[in-house]
Amino acid sequence: MLFKNFKFSIVNFEFAFVIVLFSGLNVFAQSQLDSLIATAVRNNPEIRMSRYESGAAEARISPASTLPDPQLSIMAENVPSNFTLTSDGMTMFPQVKIMQMFPWFGKLSAAGDVEKYGYQASSNRLSTVTLDVVSELKKTYGEIYSTEKSIHFLDYKRQLLQSVVKVAEQLFAVGQVPQQDVFRATAELTMVQSDLITMHSMLAEQDAMLGALLGQNAPYAIQVDTLPLPSLGSLATLEADLHDRNPELKQIRNVEQAAKAKTAFAKKDAVPDINVGFSYGYRGALMPDGTKVLNMMNFEVGMSLPIFFGARQRKMIDEAHFMQRASEEQYGTAELGLYSELRSTYADAEAQSKLIPLYTKELIPQYEATYNSSLSSYSVGKTTFAMLIDNLTTLINTKIELAKIESAYFSASAQIAKLVGESSEDYRGVK
């Protein structure tokens, strides 16, 4: 009777375990991940900071390409020493004067181009930061999936082993199993409980990381039942997308364009600017015949003199030239690094994609068959209790390993999506 109870406990676990094995085949609600991404994009402080910086860069475009403010002044001119304003015909009070500086042709446009490309580079940086956060969120999401699956399978194993220990103690009491079976079952239970403590600690860390990515100062706990596993596509297509869409490369291109525009501005800055002025003066004095003297107008045109060209404008041209060369070298360095990272990540993801069907279609079915066979053999005394536990442990560990492989593939695909500049809306292809 005791042995039948023991067998019934294992069969009950086997039935529940099979349900768990196939629960991952349910279609995952993509909306959960999309919702998390939307929250992170809206609330993550690093993204918000980059968004404000981009807004500030955009606001600098118009001032840079706009004429300087005109200078308005009101004065008294030709006032005699006795401070009478009407006795001298040349006295003008008030005299209103306005001056406007006109930069040389093309200088304002070049200054605007510097800020325009700076703004575009800032927008590209915002995209880079956003993709970094989204990629990190997806990786954390995948890690939570793996950890929760591990906890799920280990908890089932713990429940089974608790029943096994109880049954083994009862069977040992009546002399049907050796005491070694009791020791082995107890040791396995202790190891599983230790693994569960570790897994729960890892899950707490991951929940804290997820909360930080979402912009909140508290852990964010979610339940992840399955992962949307996107197809990889060809490496050649991904490399082309990286070249065309990667925001980091776009940012460097715009920095280079800003340096070119600054070179053009620095060259034009060496050309004198034109100052134009107009003034109108009121005269209150009277002519000898009693008539009022006429008011007076003045016109003036001046220009700035770049007499410090060698120390100022020449150095500005050199600075812009060196910045342009530096951005060209930076682009080459970044491009090499990004292509290398893409190819390496693609190789990892491709290996994981081959392991997933190997586990689901071959290894796990084989280990399930082995476990079921050992269960039957143990029930008729043809195998040992230790072998039964080993086969069960192997099956559960393989399922846990599959969850880790799926998480690794999901993380690699998230990294690839970041490298090729995909947005969350583009990341939809479910495998």
C-alpha positions as CSV (number, residue, x, y, z in Angstrom):
1,M,0.0,0.0,0.0
2,L,2.8,2.3,0.8
3,F,4.5,1.7,-2.5
4,K,1.3,2.3,-4.4
5,N,1.0,5.7,-2.6
6,F,4.6,6.4,-3.6
7,K,3.9,5.5,-7.2
8,F,0.8,7.6,-7.3
9,S,2.7,10.6,-6.0
10,I,5.2,10.3,-8.9
11,V,2.5,9.8,-11.5
12,N,0.7,12.9,-10.2
13,F,3.9,14.9,-10.5
14,E,4.5,13.4,-14.0
15,F,1.1,14.6,-15.1
16,A,1.6,18.1,-13.7
17,F,5.1,18.2,-15.1
18,V,3.8,17.4,-18.6
19,I,1.4,20.3,-18.3
20,V,4.3,22.6,-17.3
21,L,6.4,21.3,-20.2
22,F,3.8,22.3,-22.8
23,S,2.6,25.5,-21.1
24,G,5.3,27.4,-22.9
25,L,3.6,26.6,-26.2
26,N,0.8,29.1,-25.4
27,V,0.9,32.3,-27.4
28,F,2.5,35.1,-25.5
29,A,0.7,38.4,-25.1
30,Q,3.0,40.7,-27.0
31,S,1.1,43.6,-25.4
32,Q,2.8,43.0,-22.1
33,L,6.3,43.6,-23.5
34,D,5.0,46.5,-25.6
35,S,3.5,48.1,-22.5
36,L,6.8,47.8,-20.6
37,I,8.7,49.3,-23.5
38,A,6.2,52.2,-23.8
39,T,6.6,52.9,-20.1
40,A,10.4,52.8,-20.2
41,V,10.5,55.2,-23.2
42,R,8.1,57.5,-21.4
43,N,9.6,57.4,-17.9
44,N,13.2,56.3,-18.0
45,P,15.3,59.2,-16.7
46,E,18.2,58.7,-19.1
47,I,15.8,58.8,-22.0
48,R,14.1,61.9,-20.6
49,M,17.4,63.6,-20.1
50,S,18.4,62.9,-23.7
51,R,15.0,64.1,-24.9
52,Y,15.5,67.4,-23.1
53,E,19.0,67.8,-24.5
54,S,17.7,67.2,-28.0
55,G,15.0,69.8,-27.4
56,A,17.7,72.3,-26.3
57,A,19.8,71.6,-29.4
58,E,16.7,72.2,-31.6
59,A,16.1,75.5,-29.9
60,R,19.6,76.7,-30.7
61,I,19.0,76.5,-34.5
62,S,16.9,79.6,-34.9
63,P,19.0,82.0,-32.8
64,A,22.2,80.9,-34.6
65,S,20.7,81.8,-38.1
66,T,18.9,85.0,-37.0
67,L,20.4,88.5,-37.3
68,P,21.8,90.0,-34.2
69,D,19.5,92.3,-32.2
70,P,19.6,95.9,-33.4
71,Q,21.0,98.5,-31.0
72,L,18.7,101.3,-30.1
73,S,20.0,104.4,-28.2
74,I,18.6,107.7,-27.2
75,M,21.0,110.6,-26.6
76,A,21.6,114.3,-26.5
77,E,24.2,115.6,-28.9
78,N,26.0,118.9,-29.2
79,V,24.7,120.2,-25.9
80,P,26.5,123.5,-24.9
81,S,28.2,123.9,-21.6
82,N,25.5,126.1,-20.1
83,F,23.1,123.1,-20.6
84,T,20.6,125.0,-22.5
85,L,19.0,122.8,-25.2
86,T,17.5,125.6,-27.3
87,S,20.2,128.2,-27.6
88,D,22.5,126.3,-30.0
89,G,21.2,125.3,-33.4
90,M,23.4,122.1,-33.5
91,T,22.0,120.8,-30.2
92,M,19.8,117.7,-30.8
93,F,17.7,116.3,-28.0
94,P,16.5,113.8,-28.1
95,Q,18.4,112.0,-30.8
96,V,17.2,108.4,-31.6
97,K,19.8,106.1,-33.1
98,I,19.4,102.5,-34.3
99,M,22.3,100.3,-35.4
100,Q,22.1,96.9,-37.1
101,M,25.0,94.5,-37.8
102,F,24.7,92.4,-41.0
103,P,27.0,89.3,-41.1
104,W,28.7,88.7,-44.4
105,F,26.7,86.7,-47.0
106,G,26.3,83.1,-46.0
107,K,27.6,83.5,-42.4
108,L,24.2,83.1,-40.8
109,S,23.3,80.2,-42.9
110,A,26.6,78.4,-42.0
111,A,26.0,79.1,-38.3
112,G,22.5,77.7,-38.6
113,D,23.9,74.6,-40.3
114,V,26.3,74.0,-37.4
115,E,23.4,74.0,-35.0
116,K,21.1,72.0,-37.3
117,Y,23.5,69.2,-37.7
118,G,24.2,69.4,-33.9
119,Y,20.5,68.9,-33.3
120,Q,20.3,66.0,-35.7
121,A,23.3,64.4,-33.9
122,S,21.5,65.0,-30.6
123,S,18.3,63.3,-32.0
124,N,20.4,60.4,-33.1
125,R,21.9,60.1,-29.6
126,L,18.3,60.1,-28.2
127,S,17.6,57.2,-30.5
128,T,20.8,55.4,-29.3
129,V,19.9,55.9,-25.7
130,T,16.3,54.8,-26.3
131,L,17.5,51.6,-28.1
132,D,20.0,50.9,-25.3
133,V,17.3,51.1,-22.7
134,V,14.8,49.0,-24.7
135,S,17.5,46.4,-25.4
136,E,18.4,46.2,-21.7
137,L,14.7,45.9,-20.8
138,K,14.3,43.0,-23.2
139,K,17.4,41.3,-21.8
140,T,16.0,41.7,-18.3
141,Y,12.6,40.5,-19.5
142,G,14.3,37.3,-20.9
143,E,16.3,36.8,-17.7
144,I,13.1,37.0,-15.6
145,Y,11.5,34.4,-17.9
146,S,14.4,32.0,-17.4
147,T,14.5,32.6,-13.6
148,E,10.8,32.1,-13.2
149,K,10.9,28.9,-15.3
150,S,13.7,27.6,-13.1
151,I,11.8,28.4,-9.9
152,H,8.7,26.7,-11.4
153,F,10.5,23.5,-12.3
154,L,12.5,23.4,-9.1
155,D,9.4,24.0,-7.0
156,Y,7.7,21.0,-8.6
157,K,10.8,18.9,-7.9
158,R,10.8,20.1,-4.3
159,Q,7.2,19.1,-3.9
160,L,7.9,15.7,-5.3
161,L,11.0,15.1,-3.2
162,Q,9.0,16.1,-0.1
163,S,6.6,13.2,-0.9
164,V,9.5,10.9,-1.8
165,V,11.3,11.6,1.5
166,K,8.1,10.8,3.4
167,V,7.4,7.6,1.5
168,A,11.0,6.5,1.6
169,E,11.1,6.9,5.4
170,Q,7.9,4.8,5.6
171,L,9.3,2.1,3.2
172,F,12.5,2.0,5.1
173,A,10.6,1.5,8.4
174,V,9.1,-1.7,7.0
175,G,12.3,-2.8,5.4
176,Q,11.3,-2.4,1.8
177,V,14.1,0.1,0.8
178,P,17.6,0.7,2.1
179,Q,18.3,3.7,4.3
180,Q,20.5,5.0,1.5
181,D,17.3,5.9,-0.4
182,V,16.2,8.0,2.4
183,F,19.6,9.8,2.6
184,R,19.6,10.4,-1.1
185,A,16.1,11.8,-1.2
186,T,16.8,14.1,1.7
187,A,20.0,15.4,0.2
188,E,18.3,16.1,-3.1
189,L,15.6,18.0,-1.3
190,T,18.1,20.1,0.5
191,M,19.9,20.9,-2.8
192,V,16.7,21.9,-4.5
193,Q,15.8,24.2,-1.5
194,S,19.2,25.8,-1.8
195,D,18.7,26.3,-5.5
196,L,15.3,27.9,-4.9
197,I,16.8,30.4,-2.5
198,T,19.4,31.4,-5.1
199,M,16.8,31.7,-7.8
200,H,14.5,33.9,-5.7
201,S,17.4,36.2,-4.9
202,M,18.2,36.4,-8.6
203,L,14.6,37.2,-9.4
204,A,14.5,40.0,-6.8
205,E,17.6,41.6,-8.4
206,Q,16.0,41.3,-11.9
207,D,12.8,42.9,-10.6
208,A,14.8,45.7,-9.2
209,M,16.6,46.2,-12.5
210,L,13.3,46.2,-14.4
211,G,11.9,48.8,-12.0
212,A,14.9,51.1,-12.6
213,L,14.6,50.7,-16.4
214,L,10.9,51.7,-16.1
215,G,11.9,54.8,-14.2
216,Q,10.6,53.9,-10.8
217,N,12.5,53.7,-7.5
218,A,11.0,50.3,-6.6
219,P,11.2,46.7,-7.9
220,Y,8.7,45.8,-10.6
221,A,7.5,42.2,-10.5
222,I,5.9,40.6,-13.5
223,Q,4.9,37.1,-14.6
224,V,6.6,36.0,-17.9
225,D,5.1,32.7,-19.2
226,T,6.8,32.7,-22.6
227,L,9.0,34.7,-24.9
228,P,8.3,36.0,-28.4
229,L,11.3,34.6,-30.3
230,P,11.8,36.6,-33.5
231,S,13.5,35.2,-36.6
232,L,17.0,36.4,-37.3
233,G,16.9,37.1,-41.0
234,S,20.1,37.0,-43.1
235,L,23.4,38.5,-41.8
236,A,23.8,40.4,-45.1
237,T,20.4,42.1,-44.6
238,L,21.2,43.0,-41.0
239,E,24.6,44.4,-42.0
240,A,22.9,46.6,-44.6
241,D,20.3,47.7,-42.0
242,L,23.1,48.5,-39.6
243,H,24.8,50.7,-42.1
244,D,21.6,52.6,-43.0
245,R,19.8,52.7,-39.7
246,N,22.2,52.5,-36.8
247,P,21.7,55.8,-34.8
248,E,25.2,55.8,-33.5
249,L,26.6,55.9,-37.0
250,K,24.0,58.5,-38.0
251,Q,25.1,60.6,-35.0
252,I,28.8,60.5,-36.1
253,R,27.8,61.4,-39.7
254,N,25.9,64.5,-38.4
255,V,28.8,65.4,-36.1
256,E,31.0,65.3,-39.2
257,Q,28.5,67.5,-41.1
258,A,28.5,69.9,-38.2
259,A,32.3,70.1,-38.3
260,K,32.1,70.9,-42.1
261,A,29.6,73.6,-41.5
262,K,31.7,75.0,-38.7
263,T,34.7,75.1,-41.1
264,A,32.6,77.1,-43.6
265,F,31.4,79.4,-40.9
266,A,35.0,80.0,-39.6
267,K,36.2,80.9,-43.1
268,K,33.3,83.3,-43.5
269,D,33.9,84.8,-40.1
270,A,37.2,86.1,-41.4
271,V,35.2,88.4,-43.7
272,P,34.2,91.8,-42.1
273,D,30.7,92.2,-40.9
274,I,28.7,95.3,-42.0
275,N,27.2,97.7,-39.5
276,V,24.5,100.1,-40.7
277,G,23.2,102.9,-38.6
278,F,20.5,105.6,-38.8
279,S,19.7,108.4,-36.3
280,Y,17.2,111.2,-36.1
281,G,17.8,114.2,-33.9
282,Y,15.3,116.8,-32.8
283,R,16.5,120.5,-32.6
284,G,14.6,122.9,-30.5
285,A,16.6,126.1,-31.4
286,L,15.1,129.1,-33.4
287,M,16.5,130.9,-36.4
288,P,17.1,134.7,-36.2
289,D,13.8,135.2,-38.0
290,G,12.0,133.2,-35.3
291,T,11.5,130.0,-37.3
292,K,12.5,126.7,-35.8
293,V,15.6,125.1,-37.1
294,L,15.2,121.8,-39.0
295,N,15.7,118.4,-37.4
296,M,18.7,116.4,-38.5
297,M,19.2,112.8,-39.8
298,N,22.5,110.8,-39.8
299,F,23.5,107.7,-41.7
300,E,26.6,105.6,-41.1
301,V,28.1,102.4,-42.5
302,G,30.9,100.5,-40.8
303,M,32.6,97.2,-40.7
304,S,34.5,94.9,-38.3
305,L,38.2,94.5,-38.8
306,P,39.6,90.9,-38.4
307,I,43.0,92.2,-37.4
308,F,43.4,89.2,-35.1
309,F,42.8,86.7,-37.9
310,G,45.9,84.6,-37.0
311,A,45.0,84.3,-33.3
312,R,41.2,84.0,-33.8
313,Q,39.6,83.1,-37.1
314,R,42.6,81.0,-38.3
315,K,42.4,78.9,-35.1
316,M,38.7,78.5,-35.5
317,I,39.2,77.1,-39.0
318,D,41.9,74.7,-37.7
319,E,39.7,73.6,-34.9
320,A,36.8,72.8,-37.2
321,H,39.2,71.0,-39.6
322,F,40.5,68.8,-36.8
323,M,37.0,68.0,-35.5
324,Q,36.0,66.9,-39.0
325,R,39.0,64.6,-39.3
326,A,38.4,63.3,-35.8
327,S,34.8,62.5,-36.7
328,E,35.8,60.7,-39.8
329,E,38.2,58.5,-37.8
330,Q,35.5,58.0,-35.2
331,Y,33.1,56.8,-37.8
332,G,35.5,54.2,-39.1
333,T,36.3,53.0,-35.6
334,A,32.6,52.8,-34.6
335,E,31.6,51.1,-37.8
336,L,34.2,48.4,-37.4
337,G,33.2,47.8,-33.8
338,L,29.5,47.6,-34.6
339,Y,29.9,45.2,-37.5
340,S,32.1,43.0,-35.3
341,E,29.5,43.1,-32.5
342,L,26.7,42.3,-34.9
343,R,28.5,39.3,-36.4
344,S,29.5,37.9,-33.0
345,T,26.0,38.4,-31.6
346,Y,24.5,36.9,-34.8
347,A,26.7,33.8,-34.4
348,D,25.6,33.4,-30.8
349,A,21.9,33.8,-31.7
350,E,22.2,31.4,-34.6
351,A,23.8,28.8,-32.3
352,Q,21.0,29.3,-29.7
353,S,18.3,29.0,-32.5
354,K,19.7,25.6,-33.5
355,L,19.8,24.4,-29.9
356,I,16.1,25.2,-29.2
357,P,14.7,22.6,-31.6
358,L,17.4,20.2,-30.5
359,Y,16.2,20.4,-26.9
360,T,12.5,20.5,-27.7
361,K,12.4,17.8,-30.3
362,E,15.1,15.5,-29.3
363,L,16.7,15.9,-25.9
364,I,13.6,16.6,-23.8
365,P,11.5,13.8,-25.4
366,Q,14.4,11.4,-24.9
367,Y,14.9,12.4,-21.2
368,E,11.1,12.1,-20.7
369,A,11.1,8.6,-22.1
370,T,14.1,7.7,-20.0
371,Y,12.5,9.0,-16.9
372,N,9.2,7.2,-17.6
373,S,11.1,4.0,-18.3
374,S,13.0,4.3,-15.0
375,L,9.8,5.0,-13.2
376,S,8.3,1.7,-14.6
377,S,11.5,-0.2,-13.9
378,Y,11.7,1.0,-10.3
379,S,8.1,0.0,-9.7
380,V,9.0,-3.6,-10.5
381,G,12.4,-3.5,-8.8
382,K,14.5,-3.4,-12.0
383,T,16.3,-0.1,-11.3
384,T,17.5,1.8,-8.3
385,F,16.0,4.7,-6.5
386,A,19.2,6.7,-7.2
387,M,18.7,6.1,-11.0
388,L,15.1,7.3,-10.8
389,I,16.2,10.5,-9.1
390,D,19.1,11.0,-11.5
391,N,16.7,10.7,-14.5
392,L,14.2,13.1,-13.0
393,T,16.9,15.6,-12.2
394,T,18.3,15.4,-15.7
395,L,14.9,16.0,-17.2
396,I,14.2,19.0,-15.0
397,N,17.7,20.5,-15.5
398,T,17.3,20.1,-19.3
399,K,14.0,22.0,-19.1
400,I,15.7,24.7,-17.1
401,E,18.6,24.8,-19.6
402,L,16.1,25.2,-22.4
403,A,14.6,28.2,-20.7
404,K,18.1,29.7,-20.4
405,I,18.8,29.1,-24.1
406,E,15.5,30.7,-25.0
407,S,16.4,33.7,-22.8
408,A,19.9,33.9,-24.4
409,Y,18.4,33.8,-27.9
410,F,15.9,36.5,-26.9
411,S,18.6,38.7,-25.5
412,A,20.8,38.2,-28.5
413,S,18.0,39.1,-30.9
414,A,17.3,42.2,-28.7
415,Q,21.0,43.2,-29.1
416,I,20.7,42.7,-32.9
417,A,17.6,44.8,-33.0
418,K,19.5,47.6,-31.2
419,L,22.5,47.4,-33.6
420,V,20.3,47.6,-36.7
421,G,18.3,50.5,-35.3
422,E,15.0,48.7,-35.0
423,S,12.3,50.4,-33.0
424,S,9.8,48.6,-30.7
425,E,7.2,48.8,-33.5
426,D,9.6,47.0,-35.9
427,Y,10.3,44.2,-33.4
428,R,7.2,42.2,-34.1
429,G,8.2,39.1,-36.1
430,V,7.2,36.2,-33.8
431,K,8.9,32.9,-34.6
